[in-house]
Amino acid sequence: MVGSKQPTPVYLSPEEAEIHCRAGASIWKFCSTDNGINPDVVLAGIGVEVMFEVIAAAALLRKIAPELRVCVVNVTDLMILENEGLHPHALSTEAFNTLFTSDKPVHFNYHGYPPEVQGLLFGRPGLDRISVAGYIEEGSTTTPFDMMLVNRVSRFHVAQHALRGAAKLSEKVRVRQPELNAQLELDIVRSRKYIMDNHKGEYPCSFYNL
């Protein structure tokens, strides 16, 4: 049984969730661009709350950078990330590339310490294209979203990683990255101020009104 103190969104049916958990990871087509086919960047979530931020980042990117093709992956079994042959659950190189591509930027949003994921990925080819964000021991008694902000795993930070990675491959994204990054930084600052002033929620960022 999996429980939570607060109501949380449900994205998969029981049958879909069973298949997904048995695989250990899958592409979430409903929040990817064109079902995740031929993406410019891959965004992966590991953990409930940080996965919500990945989904929110993908929705945000569809508004601010509609030309950007995003593939969203959810990981439930960390051991699939191990290099092929090092663990019974480790994905083959072919299966790993099916999920995360062989050459596109990948960003992991993780609910634990980033070095844990980095250690599991060690030995996989092309790690220079992969970034990992996670708990950096910031924050105390505050709101859930503020914890995302101070540990740099919020939707705004995920979107920044996506734009940074895609800018290396897409001229359209590259020329707009400074402007978009500045707006995302502003929304981070405004969100933190709103939380401090109101002790709840997050600032309704300007992008949502586009």
C-alpha positions as CSV (number, residue, x, y, z in Angstrom):
1,M,0.0,0.0,0.0
2,V,1.2,3.5,-0.9
3,G,-0.1,6.4,1.1
4,S,0.3,10.1,1.4
5,K,-0.6,12.8,4.0
6,Q,-2.1,15.0,1.3
7,P,-4.3,14.3,-1.8
8,T,-2.0,13.9,-4.9
9,P,-2.8,13.7,-8.6
10,V,-3.1,10.3,-10.2
11,Y,-1.8,10.0,-13.7
12,L,-2.0,6.3,-14.4
13,S,-4.8,3.7,-14.2
14,P,-4.1,0.7,-11.9
15,E,-3.3,-1.4,-15.0
16,E,-1.0,1.2,-16.4
17,A,0.7,1.7,-13.0
18,E,1.4,-2.0,-12.7
19,I,3.0,-2.2,-16.1
20,H,5.0,1.0,-15.4
21,C,6.3,-0.2,-12.1
22,R,7.2,-3.6,-13.4
23,A,9.3,-1.9,-16.1
24,G,10.9,0.4,-13.6
25,A,10.6,3.4,-15.9
26,S,8.6,4.5,-18.9
27,I,8.0,7.5,-21.1
28,W,4.9,9.4,-20.0
29,K,3.5,10.2,-23.4
30,F,0.6,12.3,-22.1
31,C,2.9,15.1,-20.9
32,S,5.6,14.7,-23.6
33,T,5.7,16.4,-27.0
34,D,4.4,14.0,-29.7
35,N,4.3,11.1,-27.3
36,G,8.1,11.6,-26.6
37,I,9.2,10.8,-30.2
38,N,12.4,12.5,-31.4
39,P,12.8,14.9,-28.4
40,D,15.3,17.8,-28.1
41,V,15.6,17.1,-24.4
42,V,14.6,14.4,-21.9
43,L,13.3,15.3,-18.4
44,A,13.2,12.5,-15.9
45,G,11.6,12.5,-12.5
46,I,12.4,10.1,-9.6
47,G,10.1,10.6,-6.7
48,V,6.6,11.9,-6.3
49,E,6.9,15.6,-5.6
50,V,9.9,16.1,-7.9
51,M,8.0,14.3,-10.6
52,F,5.1,16.7,-10.2
53,E,7.6,19.5,-10.9
54,V,8.9,17.8,-14.0
55,I,5.3,17.5,-15.3
56,A,4.7,21.2,-14.5
57,A,8.0,22.1,-16.2
58,A,6.9,20.3,-19.4
59,A,3.6,22.2,-19.4
60,L,5.4,25.4,-18.8
61,L,7.9,24.8,-21.7
62,R,5.0,24.1,-24.1
63,K,3.9,27.7,-23.4
64,I,7.2,29.5,-23.4
65,A,9.1,27.5,-26.0
66,P,6.6,25.6,-28.1
67,E,9.3,24.8,-30.6
68,L,11.1,22.7,-28.0
69,R,10.4,18.9,-28.1
70,V,10.3,17.4,-24.7
71,C,10.2,13.7,-23.6
72,V,9.1,13.1,-20.0
73,V,10.3,9.9,-18.2
74,N,9.3,8.6,-14.8
75,V,11.6,6.3,-13.0
76,T,10.4,4.0,-10.2
77,D,13.3,1.6,-9.9
78,L,16.7,3.2,-9.5
79,M,18.5,0.0,-10.3
80,I,17.6,0.3,-14.0
81,L,20.1,3.1,-14.2
82,E,23.0,0.9,-13.3
83,N,25.4,0.2,-16.1
84,E,24.4,-2.9,-18.1
85,G,25.4,-6.1,-16.3
86,L,26.0,-4.6,-12.9
87,H,22.5,-5.3,-11.5
88,P,19.7,-7.7,-12.5
89,H,17.4,-4.8,-13.2
90,A,19.9,-2.7,-15.1
91,L,18.7,-1.7,-18.6
92,S,20.7,-2.8,-21.6
93,T,22.3,0.0,-23.5
94,E,19.7,-0.3,-26.2
95,A,16.8,-0.1,-23.7
96,F,18.4,2.8,-21.8
97,N,18.7,4.7,-25.1
98,T,15.1,4.0,-26.0
99,L,14.1,5.8,-22.8
100,F,16.7,8.5,-22.6
101,T,18.0,8.7,-26.3
102,S,21.7,8.1,-27.1
103,D,22.7,11.7,-27.7
104,K,20.2,14.3,-26.4
105,P,20.4,16.3,-23.1
106,V,18.9,14.5,-20.1
107,H,18.0,16.1,-16.8
108,F,17.1,14.0,-13.7
109,N,15.0,15.6,-11.0
110,Y,15.6,13.3,-8.0
111,H,14.1,13.2,-4.4
112,G,17.4,12.2,-2.8
113,Y,21.0,13.3,-3.0
114,P,22.3,13.8,-6.6
115,P,25.5,11.7,-6.2
116,E,23.3,8.7,-5.7
117,V,22.0,8.9,-9.2
118,Q,25.4,10.0,-10.6
119,G,26.9,6.9,-9.0
120,L,24.4,4.6,-10.6
121,L,24.9,6.1,-14.0
122,F,28.7,5.8,-13.8
123,G,29.9,3.8,-16.8
124,R,27.0,4.6,-19.1
125,P,28.3,6.3,-22.3
126,G,27.8,10.0,-22.9
127,L,27.3,11.1,-19.3
128,D,28.4,14.6,-20.2
129,R,24.9,15.2,-21.6
130,I,23.2,14.2,-18.3
131,S,22.6,16.5,-15.3
132,V,21.1,15.6,-12.0
133,A,19.4,17.8,-9.4
134,G,18.2,16.7,-6.0
135,Y,18.3,17.4,-2.3
136,I,21.1,19.7,-1.3
137,E,20.2,20.0,2.4
138,E,18.5,23.4,2.0
139,G,15.3,24.5,3.7
140,S,13.6,23.8,7.1
141,T,10.0,24.2,8.2
142,T,8.5,25.8,5.2
143,T,6.0,25.1,2.4
144,P,6.4,22.0,0.1
145,F,6.9,24.3,-3.0
146,D,9.5,26.4,-1.1
147,M,11.5,23.2,-0.5
148,M,11.4,22.6,-4.3
149,L,12.7,26.1,-4.8
150,V,15.5,26.1,-2.3
151,N,16.8,22.7,-3.4
152,R,16.6,23.9,-7.0
153,V,14.2,21.1,-8.2
154,S,11.2,23.3,-8.9
155,R,9.4,23.5,-12.2
156,F,11.3,26.7,-13.0
157,H,14.7,25.1,-12.3
158,V,13.8,22.0,-14.4
159,A,12.7,24.3,-17.3
160,Q,16.0,26.2,-17.0
161,H,17.9,22.9,-17.3
162,A,15.8,21.9,-20.3
163,L,16.5,25.2,-22.1
164,R,20.2,25.1,-21.3
165,G,20.5,21.6,-22.7
166,A,18.4,22.2,-25.8
167,A,20.2,25.5,-26.6
168,K,23.2,23.4,-27.5
169,L,21.3,21.8,-30.3
170,S,18.6,24.2,-31.3
171,E,19.3,27.7,-32.7
172,K,15.7,28.8,-32.0
173,V,16.0,27.9,-28.3
174,R,19.6,29.3,-28.1
175,V,18.6,32.8,-29.2
176,R,15.7,32.9,-26.7
177,Q,17.4,31.2,-23.8
178,P,18.8,34.4,-22.0
179,E,15.3,36.1,-22.1
180,L,13.5,32.9,-20.9
181,N,16.1,32.2,-18.3
182,A,15.8,35.7,-16.9
183,Q,12.0,35.4,-16.6
184,L,12.3,32.0,-14.9
185,E,14.7,33.5,-12.4
186,L,12.3,36.4,-11.7
187,D,9.5,33.9,-11.1
188,I,11.7,32.0,-8.7
189,V,12.3,35.2,-6.7
190,R,8.7,36.2,-6.8
191,S,7.6,32.7,-5.7
192,R,9.9,32.8,-2.7
193,K,8.7,36.3,-1.7
194,Y,5.0,35.3,-2.1
195,I,5.6,32.2,0.1
196,M,7.5,34.2,2.8
197,D,4.7,36.9,2.8
198,N,1.7,34.5,2.7
199,H,3.1,31.3,4.2
200,K,1.6,29.2,1.6
201,G,1.5,28.3,-2.1
202,E,3.6,29.8,-4.8
203,Y,3.5,33.0,-6.9
204,P,1.3,32.7,-10.0
205,C,4.1,33.2,-12.5
206,S,3.6,35.4,-15.6
207,F,4.1,32.5,-18.0
208,Y,0.9,30.9,-16.9
209,N,-1.0,33.8,-18.3
210,L,0.3,33.5,-21.8
